[in-house]
């Protein structure tokens, strides 16, 4: 069935949005931006970090729940932000604050709630699995975590642009899905760059389906780690394809050739991959349970 004129007009509007030099994504909380800056300073004092987190009680509360989850919990419970920072370290805390930021509903998409929730679940799963891949392959696990967490924000940004489009009669998401899926990698790079995040993160998330296009070997390897993690999300019911609105359509797919190339770049053999899967199976159920219980 041919697209209606409304479908075509809205498709053009969504595609054009991300080529507009005046486009701005939903802003990151200032706490998250400042935390990226101070996380590069090895001499930063813990009290400065705590004081920063106290400026946003919603983020601080979600972060505390994440730190108290099975992955981070120890015999003694965390009862303060200071204890949380001491227990997990600044770089890991940075990733947790970004995780809390995305969970706090910065992309408000009630019209596309099901797919938005699945994108969120996919991002959380990808982040934790990317960390495991990076640990195994001797890459910075916290940089990998953040890249895994942010690699598909383009989906949310594109969905948000659909809800804000001027077209009076909005078509079904299935009419736009192929374009959204095809644009999400580029859109992710644009959003993360406009947020002012470090270049090494922009390079990875903007090429997460094409690691070979990354400008440096380090970025290429982290992008390869994200590829491997994405391919594993289906094991945990967290692939975007699970809620894709187009039957048999593409949905953030990592092809076999891309996966093989990513594993080769990381020198990730079958035994190592099996250990990553085992560790993920042990930790992810508890982590995803925390995510699903957080209020949006």
C-alpha positions in Angstrom: 0.0 0.0 0.0 1.4 3.4 -1.0 2.3 5.9 1.6 -0.2 8.6 2.2 0.8 12.3 1.6 0.7 12.7 5.4 3.1 9.8 5.9 5.5 11.3 3.4 5.3 14.8 4.8 6.0 13.6 8.4 8.8 11.4 7.3 10.5 14.4 5.6 10.0 16.5 8.7 11.5 13.9 11.0 14.5 13.3 8.7 15.1 17.1 8.3 15.0 17.7 12.0 18.4 16.1 12.5 20.0 18.0 9.7 18.8 21.4 11.1 21.8 23.3 12.7 19.3 24.7 15.2 18.1 21.3 16.4 18.6 20.8 20.2 17.9 17.6 22.1 16.3 17.6 25.5 19.0 19.1 27.8 21.0 16.9 30.2 20.8 17.8 33.8 23.6 20.1 34.8 24.7 17.6 37.4 25.4 15.0 34.7 27.4 17.4 32.6 29.4 18.6 35.5 30.1 15.1 36.6 31.6 14.3 33.2 34.1 17.2 33.7 35.1 16.4 37.3 35.4 12.6 36.6 38.5 13.5 34.5 40.2 15.1 37.6 41.9 12.4 39.6 42.4 14.9 42.5 38.7 15.8 42.9 37.5 15.5 46.5 34.6 13.2 47.4 32.8 16.0 49.2 32.7 18.0 46.0 31.1 15.1 44.2 28.5 14.6 47.0 27.7 18.3 47.0 27.1 18.1 43.2 24.8 15.1 43.5 22.8 16.8 46.3 21.7 19.4 43.8 19.4 17.0 42.1 17.4 14.9 44.5 15.6 12.8 41.9 18.9 11.7 40.2 20.5 11.2 43.6 17.6 9.0 44.7 17.6 6.8 41.6 21.4 6.6 41.8 21.2 5.4 45.4 18.7 2.6 44.4 21.0 1.5 41.6 24.0 1.4 43.9 21.9 -0.7 46.4 21.1 -3.2 43.6 22.6 -6.7 43.7 25.4 -5.8 41.4 26.9 -3.2 43.8 25.5 -4.3 47.2 27.8 -5.6 49.9 27.2 -6.8 53.4 26.7 -3.3 54.7 23.9 -1.3 53.0 24.6 2.1 51.5 22.9 4.8 53.6 24.4 8.0 52.2 25.7 9.5 48.9 29.2 9.8 50.5 29.2 6.0 51.1 28.0 5.4 47.5 30.8 7.4 46.0 33.4 5.7 48.2 32.1 2.3 47.4 31.9 2.5 43.6 34.3 5.2 42.6 33.9 8.3 40.6 33.9 6.9 37.0 31.4 4.2 37.9 29.3 6.8 39.6 29.3 8.9 36.4 27.7 6.0 34.5 25.2 5.5 37.2 24.1 9.1 37.1 23.6 8.9 33.4 21.6 5.7 33.9 19.5 7.6 36.4 19.2 10.5 34.0 17.7 8.4 31.2 15.4 6.6 33.7 14.1 9.9 35.0 12.0 10.5 31.9 14.0 13.1 30.0 12.5 11.7 26.8 8.8 11.9 27.6 7.1 9.5 25.1 3.7 8.5 26.5 2.4 8.0 22.9 5.1 5.4 22.2 5.3 4.0 25.7 5.9 0.3 24.8 8.8 0.9 22.4 10.2 3.7 24.6 10.4 1.3 27.6 12.0 -1.4 25.4 14.6 1.1 24.2 15.3 1.9 27.8 15.6 -1.8 28.8 17.9 -2.3 25.8 20.1 0.6 26.8 20.5 -0.6 30.4 21.2 -4.2 29.3 23.7 -3.0 26.6 25.5 -0.9 29.1 26.1 -3.6 31.7 27.0 -6.2 29.1 29.4 -3.7 27.3 31.1 -3.3 30.7 31.6 -7.1 30.9 33.0 -7.2 27.4 35.4 -4.4 28.1 36.6 -6.0 31.3 37.3 -9.2 29.4 39.1 -7.4 26.6 41.1 -5.1 28.9 39.3 -1.9 27.8 38.1 0.9 30.1 34.9 -0.7 31.5 33.3 2.5 32.7 33.9 4.2 29.3 32.3 1.2 27.7 29.4 1.3 30.1 28.6 4.9 29.3 28.9 4.2 25.5 26.6 1.2 25.8 24.1 3.2 27.8 24.0 6.1 25.3 24.4 4.3 22.0 20.7 4.3 21.1 19.5 7.6 22.4 18.9 8.4 18.8 15.8 6.2 18.8 14.3 8.2 21.7 15.3 11.5 20.1 13.7 10.5 16.8 10.5 9.3 18.5 10.3 12.6 20.3 10.7 14.5 17.1 7.7 12.5 15.7 5.5 13.5 18.7 6.5 17.2 18.1 6.0 17.2 14.4 3.6 19.7 13.0 1.6 17.2 10.9 -1.9 17.2 12.1 -2.7 13.5 11.6 0.2 11.5 12.8 0.6 8.1 11.0 1.3 4.9 12.9 4.8 4.3 14.0 5.1 1.4 11.6 4.9 3.8 8.7 8.0 5.6 10.0 9.9 2.8 11.6 12.2 1.9 8.7 13.4 5.5 8.5 13.8 5.8 12.3 15.8 2.6 12.4 18.0 3.8 9.5 18.6 7.2 11.1 19.1 6.2 14.7 22.9 5.8 14.6 23.4 9.2 13.0 20.9 10.8 15.4 22.7 9.3 18.4 25.9 10.9 17.3 24.2 14.3 16.9 22.5 14.2 20.3 25.6 13.1 22.2 27.7 15.7 20.5 25.2 18.5 21.2 25.2 17.4 24.9 28.9 18.3 24.9 30.1 14.8 25.8 33.8 13.9 25.1 34.8 13.2 21.5 35.8 9.6 22.3 32.2 8.9 23.4 30.7 10.7 20.3 32.9 8.7 18.0 31.8 5.4 19.5 28.0 5.9 19.7 27.9 7.6 16.3 29.4 4.6 14.7 28.2 1.7 16.9 27.0 -0.3 13.9 30.2 0.5 12.0 33.2 0.2 14.3 35.6 0.2 11.4 34.6 3.8 10.7 35.8 5.0 14.1 38.8 7.5 13.8 40.9 5.8 16.4 41.7 2.2 17.4 40.5 2.7 20.9 37.1 4.0 19.7 36.9 1.2 17.2 37.4 -1.4 20.0 34.8 0.2 22.3 32.3 0.3 19.4 33.1 -3.3 18.8 32.3 -4.1 22.4 29.0 -2.3 22.1 28.2 -4.4 19.0 28.9 -7.6 20.9 26.7 -6.4 23.8 23.9 -5.4 21.5 23.9 -8.8 19.9 23.6 -10.4 23.3 20.6 -8.3 24.5 18.1 -10.7 22.9 19.1 -13.3 25.4 17.6 -11.1 28.1 14.4 -10.0 26.3 16.0 -6.7 25.7 16.6 -6.3 22.0 14.7 -3.4 20.3 13.4 -5.9 17.7 11.2 -7.4 20.4 8.9 -4.4 20.4 9.6 -3.2 16.8 6.4 -2.0 15.2 7.1 -3.6 11.8 6.7 -7.3 11.4 9.9 -8.9 10.1 11.4 -5.4 9.8 14.8 -4.3 10.9 15.4 -3.1 14.4 18.8 -2.0 15.5 20.1 -5.3 14.1 23.7 -6.4 14.5 24.4 -8.7 11.5 26.5 -11.8 11.6 29.2 -10.2 9.6 29.4 -7.2 11.8 29.4 -9.4 15.0 32.2 -11.5 13.6 34.3 -8.5 12.7 33.7 -7.0 16.2 34.8 -10.2 17.9 37.8 -10.4 15.7 38.8 -6.8 16.5 38.5 -7.6 20.2 40.1 -11.1 19.9 37.0 -12.4 21.7 37.0 -16.2 21.4 34.1 -18.6 22.2 35.3 -19.4 25.7 35.6 -15.8 26.7 32.2 -15.0 25.2 30.6 -17.8 27.1 32.0 -16.4 30.4 30.6 -13.0 29.6 27.2 -14.5 29.0 27.4 -16.5 32.2 28.3 -13.3 34.2 25.5 -11.4 32.6 23.0 -14.1 33.4 24.0 -13.9 37.0 23.7 -10.2 37.4 21.3 -8.7 34.9 18.0 -10.0 36.3 18.5 -8.0 39.5 19.6 -4.9 37.6 16.7 -5.0 35.2 14.3 -5.5 38.1 15.6 -2.2 39.6 15.1 -0.5 36.3 11.5 -1.7 35.9 10.6 -0.6 39.4 11.9 2.9 39.0 9.2 5.6 38.6 9.5 7.4 35.3 
